[in-house]
Amino acid sequence: MGQVMFSIVVVCLNEGERLKKTIKNIRKQTYDNYEIIVKDGLSKDGSLETLPEDERIKVYCLKDTGIYDAMNQAVDKVSGDYVYFLNCGDIFYDEGVLQRTAGQIEESSVKGKAVFYGDILERMTGEKVSSNPHMDAFACYRNVPCHQACFYASELMRQKKFDLKYRVRADYEHFLWCFFEGKAKTVYMPFLVADYEGGGFSETKENRRKSKEEHKEIVRKYMSGGQVFKYRMIMLLSFAPLRTWLARNKATARFYNKIKAFAYRSGHGE
């Protein structure tokens, strides 16, 4: 058994086969020092009854106000060194993800407050989405890795949970807090972590609008007015809306993500 223990959080509400699929995938990991925290919002579809008998699976049925509240409740139950959030329907990229992640953590000189993160495969486009290997203020402004790519040191999650004020961007706000206030070290892992379903709650037209509003508020919370203005101008001049469209379009996503990955490797950002 490895030294690093992972707490894998799966929140659900009437998720049926999607919950079953995610749990089955987690249990295929070759690295076995983990627990699965299933935080259920009082499901009535019988999905919890399909879960296998496994002492590593711990189920908590509690009413919540939404996904971020459910994730906060789950944090109260974790006992691992690192917390990882995997949504129902999402899966690990392959069976060796936890083994490789544990190796990266054990070999790293970074200890204590840290976020280890990698890349994801976006199922909607079928393309790899590379994370920026060099996190700084500008990287935090324009694009941080999604939570399915991140392993958070448990002490970070206990010190500050997701701010329920933010309906769509609470995980983004939390990452910025980790970087700016929590003084967490960010460590990029050059491999795919998750097969990300996408197209969910945050991708509706209304929530994309809400996401933009929350982004504006959050960056002002952690960055100076001068920084926000500078980064906004850079984004406008670099045709950020067009690049977003290219990234989400199945016909252009492969080309765009290859160019972005090359830029990251070259140290030029997005």
Secondary structure, DSSP 8 states (H G I E B T S, - for coil): --S--EEEEEEESS-THHHHHHHHHHTT-S---EEEEEEE----SSGGGGS---TTEEEEE---SSHHHHHHHHHTT--SSEEEE--TT-EESSTTHHHHHHHHHHH-S--SSEEEEEEEEETTTTEEE---SS--HHHHHH----GGGEEEEHHHHHHS---TT-SS-HHHHHHHHHHHTS--EEEEEEEEEEEE--SSGGGSHHHHHHHHHHHHHHHHHHS-HHHHHHHHHHHHHTTHHHHHHHHH-TTTHHHHHHHHHHHHHHT---
